[in-house]
Amino acid sequence: MPTAVITGASKGIGRAIALRLAPAYDIVALARTEEALRSLGAEIAGKGGRCTAIDVDLRDPSAIATALDGVHADVLVNNAGIMHRKAFIDLAPDDWAEMMDVNVHAIYHVTRALLPGMIAKGAGHIVNISSIAGRNTFLGGSGYCATKHAVQALSECLMLEVREYGVKVSVVMPGSVATELTPGGSKVEWALRADDVAESVAHVLSMPPHALTFMVEVRASLPRK
Ligand SMILES: NC(=O)c1ccc[n+]([C@@H]2O[C@H](COP(=O)([O-])OP(=O)(O)OC[C@H]3O[C@@H](n4cnc5c(N)ncnc54)[C@H](OP(=O)(O)O)[C@@H]3O)[C@@H](O)[C@H]2O)c1
């Protein structure tokens, strides 16, 4: 069975991706909340799958290197992300640093740990979860949108670099998803569901070896109420 490493798999979109991919992949699930990872592992095991939980703070590069030492990934989904939606003037240095660390720097460190194994094998697929905030902006989004614009550029450059080694890179850009990313966000009725984003990831991974879907924008289709 191939292995899929998924960051931010303890809840929300990452958890949905882990459950969606579990029938076809051994899952390696990364996040900080041990209990939630245990519950994900139990749910996957209950359906006959396999899930290895790794509790790690993605703000800590050396912890990432230790956690992923010896792990081979056929698929890597860089999903973990946070948002501090605040006017720039209210965005504290810690808010800024946390968004940069989790949304951007962690992608660098996790990918650096797993990409050499993919290149050596001549196969692999990295899916970065960006956002429509990766090409749009909104009030209070100076930090968050900056991180997602960075994810877009990083993803495209990496895609151009590594496809000749048999490694694909894709970026999935959801609109609003009903999760805990924003206060009250999980209750927004018109929003996408985490499962919808998981389906987009599965779709991107399902392309034949000679074809790469690089960028997918997935939006809610119900009218906002
Ligand atoms: N929800 C939306 O409307 C929306 C729209 C577009 C894009 N996205 C993107 O989708 C991705 C997932 O977001 P979500 O909505 O599913 O958010 P969520 O429900 O808040 O989940 C965020 C995940 O990231 C993990 N995480 C956060 N900080 C971490 C850290 N320091 N170390 C390790 N893991 C950390 C969390 O795990 P722990 O807390 O257990 O560590 C959790 O598993 C993000 O990249 C987000 O930007 C979301």
Ligand as a Chemical Component Dictionary entry (heavy atoms), coordinates in Angstrom:
data_LIG
# 
_chem_comp.id                   LIG 
_chem_comp.type                 NON-POLYMER 
_chem_comp.pdbx_formal_charge   0 
_chem_comp.three_letter_code    LIG 
# 
loop_
_chem_comp_atom.comp_id 
_chem_comp_atom.atom_id 
_chem_comp_atom.alt_atom_id 
_chem_comp_atom.type_symbol 
_chem_comp_atom.charge 
_chem_comp_atom.model_Cartn_x 
_chem_comp_atom.model_Cartn_y 
_chem_comp_atom.model_Cartn_z 
_chem_comp_atom.pdbx_ordinal 
LIG N1  N1  N 0  -11.740 26.618 6.317  1  
LIG C1  C1  C 0  -11.654 27.380 5.242  2  
LIG O1  O1  O 0  -12.554 28.198 4.944  3  
LIG C2  C2  C 0  -10.463 27.273 4.326  4  
LIG C3  C3  C 0  -10.552 27.848 3.043  5  
LIG C4  C4  C 0  -9.452  27.762 2.197  6  
LIG C5  C5  C 0  -8.306  27.125 2.606  7  
LIG N2  N2  N 1  -8.243  26.579 3.850  8  
LIG C6  C6  C 0  -6.986  25.933 4.249  9  
LIG O2  O2  O 0  -7.228  24.580 4.550  10 
LIG C7  C7  C 0  -6.241  24.122 5.480  11 
LIG C8  C8  C 0  -6.920  23.394 6.635  12 
LIG O3  O3  O 0  -7.735  24.332 7.318  13 
LIG P1  P1  P 0  -9.046  23.908 8.134  14 
LIG O4  O4  O 0  -10.125 24.806 7.693  15 
LIG O5  O5  O -1 -9.226  22.455 8.094  16 
LIG O6  O6  O 0  -8.597  24.405 9.601  17 
LIG P2  P2  P 0  -8.757  23.702 11.033 18 
LIG O7  O7  O 0  -10.015 22.939 11.111 19 
LIG O8  O8  O 0  -8.517  24.814 12.008 20 
LIG O9  O9  O 0  -7.528  22.667 11.074 21 
LIG C9  C9  C 0  -6.211  23.148 11.058 22 
LIG C10 C10 C 0  -5.251  21.978 11.196 23 
LIG O10 O10 O 0  -3.896  22.495 11.213 24 
LIG C11 C11 C 0  -3.232  21.956 12.351 25 
LIG N3  N3  N 0  -2.240  22.887 12.889 26 
LIG C12 C12 C 0  -2.392  24.202 13.171 27 
LIG N4  N4  N 0  -1.278  24.667 13.736 28 
LIG C13 C13 C 0  -0.400  23.638 13.822 29 
LIG C14 C14 C 0  0.908   23.501 14.339 30 
LIG N5  N5  N 0  1.591   24.524 14.892 31 
LIG N6  N6  N 0  1.508   22.280 14.286 32 
LIG C15 C15 C 0  0.843   21.215 13.751 33 
LIG N7  N7  N 0  -0.401  21.285 13.243 34 
LIG C16 C16 C 0  -1.018  22.488 13.287 35 
LIG C17 C17 C 0  -4.340  21.695 13.368 36 
LIG O11 O11 O 0  -3.939  20.654 14.258 37 
LIG P3  P3  P 0  -3.662  20.827 15.827 38 
LIG O12 O12 O 0  -4.381  22.039 16.299 39 
LIG O13 O13 O 0  -4.107  19.530 16.397 40 
LIG O14 O14 O 0  -2.165  20.984 15.874 41 
LIG C18 C18 C 0  -5.468  21.204 12.469 42 
LIG O15 O15 O 0  -5.328  19.828 12.232 43 
LIG C19 C19 C 0  -5.443  25.363 5.887  44 
LIG O16 O16 O 0  -4.250  25.417 5.152  45 
LIG C20 C20 C 0  -6.362  26.498 5.504  46 
LIG O17 O17 O 0  -5.655  27.696 5.254  47 
LIG C21 C21 C 0  -9.300  26.618 4.716  48 
# 
loop_
_chem_comp_bond.comp_id 
_chem_comp_bond.atom_id_1 
_chem_comp_bond.atom_id_2 
_chem_comp_bond.value_order 
_chem_comp_bond.pdbx_ordinal 
LIG N1  C1  SING 1  
LIG C1  O1  DOUB 2  
LIG C1  C2  SING 3  
LIG C2  C3  SING 4  
LIG C2  C21 DOUB 5  
LIG C3  C4  DOUB 6  
LIG C4  C5  SING 7  
LIG C5  N2  DOUB 8  
LIG N2  C6  SING 9  
LIG N2  C21 SING 10 
LIG C6  O2  SING 11 
LIG C6  C20 SING 12 
LIG O2  C7  SING 13 
LIG C7  C8  SING 14 
LIG C7  C19 SING 15 
LIG C8  O3  SING 16 
LIG O3  P1  SING 17 
LIG P1  O4  DOUB 18 
LIG P1  O5  SING 19 
LIG P1  O6  SING 20 
LIG O6  P2  SING 21 
LIG P2  O7  DOUB 22 
LIG P2  O8  SING 23 
LIG P2  O9  SING 24 
LIG O9  C9  SING 25 
LIG C9  C10 SING 26 
LIG C10 O10 SING 27 
LIG C10 C18 SING 28 
LIG O10 C11 SING 29 
LIG C11 N3  SING 30 
LIG C11 C17 SING 31 
LIG N3  C12 SING 32 
LIG N3  C16 SING 33 
LIG C12 N4  DOUB 34 
LIG N4  C13 SING 35 
LIG C13 C14 SING 36 
LIG C13 C16 DOUB 37 
LIG C14 N5  SING 38 
LIG C14 N6  DOUB 39 
LIG N6  C15 SING 40 
LIG C15 N7  DOUB 41 
LIG N7  C16 SING 42 
LIG C17 O11 SING 43 
LIG C17 C18 SING 44 
LIG O11 P3  SING 45 
LIG P3  O12 DOUB 46 
LIG P3  O13 SING 47 
LIG P3  O14 SING 48 
LIG C18 O15 SING 49 
LIG C19 O16 SING 50 
LIG C19 C20 SING 51 
LIG C20 O17 SING 52 
# 
